[in-house]
Amino acid sequence: QAIAGHDPCDSTSGDVPVPDYSQGLERGVRGLKLGVPREYFVEGMDPEVEASVRAGIETLQSLGAELVDISLPHTRYAVATYYVLATAEASSNLARYDGVRYGLRAASDGDLLSMYKQTRAEGFGPEVKRRIMLGTYALSSGYYDAYYKKAQQVRTLLRQDFQQAFAECNALLSPVSPTSAFRLGERLDDPLQMYLADVFTAPVSLAGLPGMSVPCGFTQQDSLPIGLQIIAPPFQEDIVLRVGAAFEAETDFHTRKPTLP
């Protein structure tokens, strides 16, 4: 509520009315149509994750929501599309952090080029450097059309998938990730596995939709949290919050904590 709405100093903010989100929190989900994308329950998903998410969906159904089976056919391209676009944007946006115009300036006894190199070597971590390199490649001459332009076209298809889905339902329900939460630092040596964990959240960002994760269970062996994702049409955060509030009012997962060693 505090940060929603148009900011005249931010050209990327939407000039649309902001409702009082708190007023809708007690309305419940009775009468809402909630879509369940079949592509979000993929082969290889952790069985405990699927069981917990489906149980959460059934909880909302028991509260009066109508479930609708829907399809988002271009979901399988979302991770590749996201990481082409995200890395390209990182490459172009972070070019200004050169030690002259913005950001850290590293000590250097050499010429200007040496200072640039030292600054960017010290100022960016491994993941940021990885994204800059990937994005620079995607935007380079000869590869722009093959990667960046194609990714923008696929992004449009993903948006159209969601538009068609929201013509049939008020919001969507899905897992947050094919696995439970992983431990801190567990996937640092395998960034590809970390990227693949975004398969259900990347489409939401690409399509410009509001989404929220609420706890819906824990794994039996390690007590690691499992999330249920709620997705709504653009600028309809009130529906996301309404569904999330109804789920939390009926369950206690949000009050429990993982058992950490």
VENHUBEL-V854876 format. One record per residue. N is the residue number from 0. RES is the residue in three letters. PSI is psi in whole degrees, 0 to 359 (999 if undefined). D_FIRST is the distance of its C-alpha to the first C-alpha in Angstrom with 1 decimal. Layout:
n=N res=RES psi=PSI d_first=D_FIRST
n=N res=RES psi=PSI d_first=D_FIRST
//
This chain:
n=0 res=GLN psi=320 d_first=0.0
n=1 res=ALA psi=326 d_first=3.8
n=2 res=ILE psi=357 d_first=5.7
n=3 res=ALA psi=159 d_first=5.4
n=4 res=GLY psi=181 d_first=8.3
n=5 res=HIS psi=136 d_first=11.9
n=6 res=ASP psi=114 d_first=13.4
n=7 res=PRO psi=344 d_first=17.0
n=8 res=CYS psi=3 d_first=18.2
n=9 res=ASP psi=107 d_first=17.1
n=10 res=SER psi=348 d_first=19.3
n=11 res=THR psi=357 d_first=17.7
n=12 res=SER psi=146 d_first=14.2
n=13 res=GLY psi=136 d_first=14.2
n=14 res=ASP psi=76 d_first=14.5
n=15 res=VAL psi=154 d_first=13.1
n=16 res=PRO psi=148 d_first=11.3
n=17 res=VAL psi=115 d_first=7.7
n=18 res=PRO psi=170 d_first=8.2
n=19 res=ASP psi=99 d_first=7.1
n=20 res=TYR psi=325 d_first=6.7
n=21 res=SER psi=333 d_first=8.4
n=22 res=GLN psi=334 d_first=11.2
n=23 res=GLY psi=358 d_first=12.4
n=24 res=LEU psi=334 d_first=12.8
n=25 res=GLU psi=6 d_first=16.3
n=26 res=ARG psi=340 d_first=17.6
n=27 res=GLY psi=187 d_first=19.3
n=28 res=VAL psi=3 d_first=20.8
n=29 res=ARG psi=128 d_first=23.9
n=30 res=GLY psi=348 d_first=24.7
n=31 res=LEU psi=144 d_first=22.6
n=32 res=LYS psi=119 d_first=24.6
n=33 res=LEU psi=120 d_first=23.9
n=34 res=GLY psi=144 d_first=25.8
n=35 res=VAL psi=105 d_first=27.7
n=36 res=PRO psi=123 d_first=28.9
n=37 res=ARG psi=333 d_first=32.4
n=38 res=GLU psi=350 d_first=32.4
n=39 res=TYR psi=359 d_first=29.9
n=40 res=PHE psi=85 d_first=32.6
n=41 res=VAL psi=160 d_first=35.1
n=42 res=GLU psi=136 d_first=38.6
n=43 res=GLY psi=353 d_first=38.5
n=44 res=MET psi=144 d_first=35.2
n=45 res=ASP psi=123 d_first=35.5
n=46 res=PRO psi=325 d_first=36.7
n=47 res=GLU psi=324 d_first=34.6
n=48 res=VAL psi=312 d_first=31.4
n=49 res=GLU psi=317 d_first=32.4
n=50 res=ALA psi=316 d_first=33.5
n=51 res=SER psi=318 d_first=30.3
n=52 res=VAL psi=317 d_first=28.0
n=53 res=ARG psi=325 d_first=30.3
n=54 res=ALA psi=321 d_first=30.3
n=55 res=GLY psi=320 d_first=26.5
n=56 res=ILE psi=319 d_first=26.7
n=57 res=GLU psi=326 d_first=29.4
n=58 res=THR psi=315 d_first=27.3
n=59 res=LEU psi=326 d_first=24.7
n=60 res=GLN psi=320 d_first=27.8
n=61 res=SER psi=339 d_first=29.2
n=62 res=LEU psi=1 d_first=26.1
n=63 res=GLY psi=0 d_first=26.9
n=64 res=ALA psi=150 d_first=25.4
n=65 res=GLU psi=127 d_first=27.9
n=66 res=LEU psi=139 d_first=28.6
n=67 res=VAL psi=126 d_first=29.5
n=68 res=ASP psi=121 d_first=31.6
n=69 res=ILE psi=167 d_first=30.5
n=70 res=SER psi=137 d_first=31.7
n=71 res=LEU psi=80 d_first=30.1
n=72 res=PRO psi=338 d_first=33.5
n=73 res=HIS psi=12 d_first=32.5
n=74 res=THR psi=323 d_first=30.6
n=75 res=ARG psi=344 d_first=33.6
n=76 res=TYR psi=358 d_first=33.2
n=77 res=ALA psi=315 d_first=29.6
n=78 res=VAL psi=314 d_first=30.3
n=79 res=ALA psi=317 d_first=33.1
n=80 res=THR psi=314 d_first=31.0
n=81 res=TYR psi=315 d_first=28.0
n=82 res=TYR psi=343 d_first=30.3
n=83 res=VAL psi=312 d_first=32.2
n=84 res=LEU psi=317 d_first=29.2
n=85 res=ALA psi=319 d_first=27.3
n=86 res=THR psi=324 d_first=30.5
n=87 res=ALA psi=318 d_first=31.5
n=88 res=GLU psi=323 d_first=28.2
n=89 res=ALA psi=317 d_first=28.7
n=90 res=SER psi=313 d_first=32.2
n=91 res=SER psi=320 d_first=31.5
n=92 res=ASN psi=328 d_first=28.4
n=93 res=LEU psi=358 d_first=30.1
n=94 res=ALA psi=333 d_first=33.4
n=95 res=ARG psi=341 d_first=32.3
n=96 res=TYR psi=79 d_first=32.4
n=97 res=ASP psi=6 d_first=36.1
n=98 res=GLY psi=355 d_first=36.7
n=99 res=VAL psi=306 d_first=37.3
n=100 res=ARG psi=315 d_first=34.2
n=101 res=TYR psi=156 d_first=31.4
n=102 res=GLY psi=191 d_first=31.3
n=103 res=LEU psi=144 d_first=34.0
n=104 res=ARG psi=116 d_first=37.6
n=105 res=ALA psi=149 d_first=40.2
n=106 res=ALA psi=134 d_first=43.6
n=107 res=SER psi=137 d_first=46.2
n=108 res=ASP psi=0 d_first=49.9
n=109 res=GLY psi=203 d_first=50.2
n=110 res=ASP psi=187 d_first=49.4
n=111 res=LEU psi=317 d_first=46.0
n=112 res=LEU psi=322 d_first=45.8
n=113 res=SER psi=321 d_first=46.4
n=114 res=MET psi=318 d_first=43.6
n=115 res=TYR psi=309 d_first=41.3
n=116 res=LYS psi=315 d_first=42.4
n=117 res=GLN psi=320 d_first=42.2
n=118 res=THR psi=313 d_first=38.7
n=119 res=ARG psi=332 d_first=37.3
n=120 res=ALA psi=320 d_first=39.3
n=121 res=GLU psi=331 d_first=38.0
n=122 res=GLY psi=341 d_first=34.4
n=123 res=PHE psi=141 d_first=33.4
n=124 res=GLY psi=177 d_first=33.5
n=125 res=PRO psi=318 d_first=35.3
n=126 res=GLU psi=320 d_first=32.4
n=127 res=VAL psi=317 d_first=31.4
n=128 res=LYS psi=320 d_first=35.0
n=129 res=ARG psi=317 d_first=35.4
n=130 res=ARG psi=323 d_first=32.6
n=131 res=ILE psi=316 d_first=34.0
n=132 res=MET psi=316 d_first=37.5
n=133 res=LEU psi=317 d_first=36.4
n=134 res=GLY psi=322 d_first=34.3
n=135 res=THR psi=321 d_first=37.2
n=136 res=TYR psi=315 d_first=39.5
n=137 res=ALA psi=332 d_first=37.4
n=138 res=LEU psi=357 d_first=37.2
n=139 res=SER psi=159 d_first=40.9
n=140 res=SER psi=131 d_first=43.5
n=141 res=GLY psi=342 d_first=44.9
n=142 res=TYR psi=349 d_first=41.9
n=143 res=TYR psi=308 d_first=39.1
n=144 res=ASP psi=324 d_first=40.0
n=145 res=ALA psi=330 d_first=40.8
n=146 res=TYR psi=293 d_first=37.5
n=147 res=TYR psi=311 d_first=34.7
n=148 res=LYS psi=318 d_first=35.5
n=149 res=LYS psi=321 d_first=36.2
n=150 res=ALA psi=322 d_first=32.9
n=151 res=GLN psi=323 d_first=31.0
n=152 res=GLN psi=319 d_first=33.1
n=153 res=VAL psi=325 d_first=32.3
n=154 res=ARG psi=320 d_first=28.5
n=155 res=THR psi=320 d_first=29.0
n=156 res=LEU psi=321 d_first=30.8
n=157 res=LEU psi=318 d_first=28.0
n=158 res=ARG psi=320 d_first=25.5
n=159 res=GLN psi=323 d_first=28.1
n=160 res=ASP psi=312 d_first=28.5
n=161 res=PHE psi=321 d_first=24.8
n=162 res=GLN psi=318 d_first=25.1
n=163 res=GLN psi=322 d_first=28.1
n=164 res=ALA psi=318 d_first=26.6
n=165 res=PHE psi=351 d_first=23.6
n=166 res=ALA psi=342 d_first=26.3
n=167 res=GLU psi=342 d_first=27.5
n=168 res=CYS psi=165 d_first=24.4
n=169 res=ASN psi=330 d_first=20.8
n=170 res=ALA psi=168 d_first=19.9
n=171 res=LEU psi=150 d_first=22.0
n=172 res=LEU psi=135 d_first=23.0
n=173 res=SER psi=169 d_first=24.8
n=174 res=PRO psi=158 d_first=25.8
n=175 res=VAL psi=324 d_first=23.9
n=176 res=SER psi=154 d_first=27.3
n=177 res=PRO psi=345 d_first=31.0
n=178 res=THR psi=171 d_first=31.5
n=179 res=SER psi=174 d_first=30.0
n=180 res=ALA psi=136 d_first=28.3
n=181 res=PHE psi=160 d_first=31.1
n=182 res=ARG psi=155 d_first=32.1
n=183 res=LEU psi=124 d_first=31.2
n=184 res=GLY psi=1 d_first=33.4
n=185 res=GLU psi=329 d_first=35.1
n=186 res=ARG psi=18 d_first=34.8
n=187 res=LEU psi=330 d_first=35.2
n=188 res=ASP psi=356 d_first=38.7
n=189 res=ASP psi=75 d_first=37.8
n=190 res=PRO psi=332 d_first=34.9
n=191 res=LEU psi=317 d_first=35.7
n=192 res=GLN psi=323 d_first=35.0
n=193 res=MET psi=320 d_first=31.7
n=194 res=TYR psi=319 d_first=30.9
n=195 res=LEU psi=337 d_first=32.0
n=196 res=ALA psi=346 d_first=29.5
n=197 res=ASP psi=10 d_first=26.8
n=198 res=VAL psi=331 d_first=28.6
n=199 res=PHE psi=348 d_first=25.8
n=200 res=THR psi=332 d_first=22.7
n=201 res=ALA psi=318 d_first=24.2
n=202 res=PRO psi=327 d_first=24.3
n=203 res=VAL psi=316 d_first=20.6
n=204 res=SER psi=317 d_first=20.1
n=205 res=LEU psi=324 d_first=23.1
n=206 res=ALA psi=356 d_first=21.8
n=207 res=GLY psi=44 d_first=18.3
n=208 res=LEU psi=151 d_first=16.7
n=209 res=PRO psi=134 d_first=13.7
n=210 res=GLY psi=156 d_first=15.3
n=211 res=MET psi=146 d_first=15.1
n=212 res=SER psi=131 d_first=18.0
n=213 res=VAL psi=142 d_first=18.8
n=214 res=PRO psi=136 d_first=22.2
n=215 res=CYS psi=8 d_first=24.9
n=216 res=GLY psi=178 d_first=28.1
n=217 res=PHE psi=149 d_first=30.3
n=218 res=THR psi=149 d_first=33.5
n=219 res=GLN psi=318 d_first=36.6
n=220 res=GLN psi=312 d_first=38.5
n=221 res=ASP psi=356 d_first=36.0
n=222 res=SER psi=42 d_first=33.0
n=223 res=LEU psi=140 d_first=30.7
n=224 res=PRO psi=150 d_first=27.3
n=225 res=ILE psi=137 d_first=26.8
n=226 res=GLY psi=145 d_first=23.5
n=227 res=LEU psi=126 d_first=22.5
n=228 res=GLN psi=135 d_first=20.4
n=229 res=ILE psi=125 d_first=18.2
n=230 res=ILE psi=137 d_first=17.9
n=231 res=ALA psi=169 d_first=16.7
n=232 res=PRO psi=166 d_first=17.4
n=233 res=PRO psi=135 d_first=15.6
n=234 res=PHE psi=18 d_first=12.2
n=235 res=GLN psi=52 d_first=12.4
n=236 res=GLU psi=334 d_first=9.9
n=237 res=ASP psi=326 d_first=10.0
n=238 res=ILE psi=318 d_first=13.6
n=239 res=VAL psi=312 d_first=13.3
n=240 res=LEU psi=324 d_first=11.3
n=241 res=ARG psi=314 d_first=13.8
n=242 res=VAL psi=317 d_first=16.7
n=243 res=GLY psi=319 d_first=15.8
n=244 res=ALA psi=320 d_first=15.4
n=245 res=ALA psi=319 d_first=18.7
n=246 res=PHE psi=317 d_first=20.4
n=247 res=GLU psi=329 d_first=19.6
n=248 res=ALA psi=335 d_first=20.7
n=249 res=GLU psi=344 d_first=23.9
n=250 res=THR psi=171 d_first=24.6
n=251 res=ASP psi=13 d_first=24.9
n=252 res=PHE psi=325 d_first=24.6
n=253 res=HIS psi=348 d_first=21.4
n=254 res=THR psi=350 d_first=23.4
n=255 res=ARG psi=155 d_first=26.3
n=256 res=LYS psi=149 d_first=27.2
n=257 res=PRO psi=151 d_first=29.6
n=258 res=THR psi=104 d_first=33.1
n=259 res=LEU psi=146 d_first=33.7
n=260 res=PRO psi=999 d_first=37.2
//
